[in-house]
Amino acid sequence: MSIRRSLYVEVEGHELHVTEWGAPDAPALVMWHGLARTGRDFDTAARHFSARYRVICPDTLGRGLSGWALLPDRDYTIEAYAGHAVGLLDRLGVGRCHWVGTSMGGLLGMALAAGAMKSRIERLVINDIGPRPNPAAITRIRAYVTARPSFGGLRELEMFLRQIYQPFGALTDEEWRVMTESSARRRDDGRVTVHYDPEIMRVFAEQPDGLNCWPVWDGVACPTLVLRGATSDVLLPEVAEEMTRRGPAAQLVTIPGCGHAPFLNVASQIEVLERFLGS
């Protein structure tokens, strides 16, 4: 049975937390989470892939067990995260790797595969995000991530997470429990709130709606797989189809029973990753 390990790595003056699985000398598979999530979201998939990969699941700065930024407007951006990712993998001795990125983690993988890690990312999986996310969906996401919720305990937090992340698809009770425990922090008054630095969401909310990363997408050259939740409002069907014609001319797989974004935890979704990463 694979053992989950916690690492704390200093990168550019920040302490970043990494959940790592598998043999340290195995080929590297990086799994990077979404905007308001943590690396623990990949526990189920990482446990599976750890049989033959060194699976690296970071907590982005300001999330989970990683430190918080002193200069949020500078440090809570894709550009900054790209620098953190390169520094982190260098510190861990990772040269080439596969990359699976959900939502924000997909935008980050896209940026790296077209830029600083163009020669290092061998295969890229983009999970339910595209070069032009739907502005209406970004408005929806802003509505809940910019709130500062407060709960009397973890059971209340779990009910909240089950509601807002219902589009992730079918999670077991154990997976919801792990998500709850890895998404919680205590406030000074003893109540529970979400794990992330609220400044992340302020910076996110102040960004313009019209994100256009098509020039970045056109710079990606490695084999690429795009996953789209069948009811996703973030990655629209026409954008996903365009991603198969431009840039790396990605493979596209639609995941039934999910919106934004497939949790990559059930056998059928893991099998899609298996076929692509192993081909």
GIMO-V98580 format. One record per backbone hydrogen bond with DSSP energy under -1.0 kcal/mol. NH is the residue of the N-H (numbers start at 1). CO is the residue of the C=O. E is the energy in kcal/mol with one decimal. If there is no record, write none. Layout:
NH_CO_E / NH_CO_E
This chain:
5_20_-2.7 / 7_18_-2.7 / 9_16_-2.9 / 11_14_-3.0 / 14_11_-2.2 / 16_9_-3.2 / 18_7_-2.5 / 19_57_-2.3 / 20_5_-2.8 / 21_55_-2.3 / 26_23_-1.9 / 29_54_-2.5 / 30_98_-2.8 / 31_56_-2.7 / 32_100_-2.7 / 37_34_-1.5 / 41_38_-1.6 / 42_39_-1.6 / 43_40_-1.9 / 46_42_-3.6 / 47_43_-2.5 / 48_44_-1.6 / 49_45_-2.7 / 50_46_-1.6 / 51_48_-1.1 / 52_49_-1.8 / 53_49_-1.8 / 54_27_-3.1 / 55_21_-1.7 / 56_29_-2.7 / 57_19_-2.8 / 59_17_-2.8 / 62_67_-2.9 / 63_60_-2.2 / 66_63_-2.3 / 67_15_-3.3 / 74_71_-1.3 / 75_71_-2.8 / 76_72_-2.5 / 81_77_-2.7 / 82_78_-2.3 / 83_79_-1.5 / 84_80_-2.3 / 85_81_-2.9 / 86_82_-2.3 / 87_83_-2.4 / 88_84_-2.9 / 89_85_-2.6 / 90_86_-2.3 / 91_87_-2.4 / 92_88_-1.8 / 93_90_-1.2 / 94_89_-2.9 / 97_120_-2.6 / 98_28_-2.1 / 99_123_-2.6 / 100_30_-3.1 / 101_125_-2.7 / 102_32_-2.5 / 103_127_-2.6 / 105_102_-2.5 / 106_103_-1.1 / 107_103_-2.0 / 108_104_-2.4 / 109_105_-2.0 / 110_106_-2.5 / 111_107_-2.4 / 112_108_-2.4 / 113_109_-2.8 / 114_110_-1.4 / 117_112_-2.0 / 118_115_-1.9 / 120_117_-1.6 / 121_117_-2.3 / 122_97_-3.0 / 124_223_-2.3 / 125_99_-2.9 / 126_225_-3.0 / 127_101_-3.1 / 128_227_-2.8 / 134_234_-2.0 / 138_134_-1.9 / 139_135_-2.1 / 140_136_-1.7 / 141_137_-2.6 / 142_138_-2.5 / 143_139_-1.5 / 145_141_-2.5 / 146_142_-1.9 / 151_192_-2.8 / 157_153_-1.6 / 158_154_-2.6 / 159_155_-1.8 / 160_156_-1.9 / 161_157_-2.6 / 162_158_-2.7 / 163_159_-1.4 / 164_160_-2.4 / 165_161_-2.4 / 168_165_-2.0 / 169_166_-1.8 / 176_172_-2.2 / 177_173_-2.1 / 178_174_-2.4 / 179_175_-2.5 / 180_176_-2.5 / 181_177_-2.6 / 182_178_-2.3 / 185_193_-1.9 / 187_191_-3.0 / 190_187_-2.0 / 192_151_-2.9 / 193_185_-2.6 / 195_183_-1.3 / 197_62_-2.2 / 200_197_-1.9 / 202_198_-1.4 / 203_199_-2.3 / 204_200_-2.3 / 205_201_-2.6 / 206_202_-1.5 / 207_204_-1.3 / 211_209_-2.0 / 213_131_-3.1 / 217_213_-2.6 / 218_214_-2.6 / 219_216_-1.4 / 220_217_-1.6 / 225_124_-2.6 / 226_251_-3.0 / 227_126_-2.9 / 228_253_-2.2 / 230_255_-2.6 / 231_258_-2.7 / 232_229_-2.2 / 240_236_-2.4 / 241_237_-2.5 / 242_238_-1.8 / 243_239_-1.7 / 244_241_-1.2 / 245_242_-1.4 / 246_242_-1.6 / 249_246_-2.4 / 250_243_-1.7 / 251_224_-2.4 / 253_226_-2.6 / 255_228_-3.0 / 259_167_-3.1 / 263_168_-1.6 / 270_266_-2.5 / 271_267_-2.3 / 272_268_-1.3 / 273_269_-1.7 / 274_270_-2.7 / 275_271_-2.5 / 276_272_-1.8 / 277_273_-3.1 / 278_274_-2.1
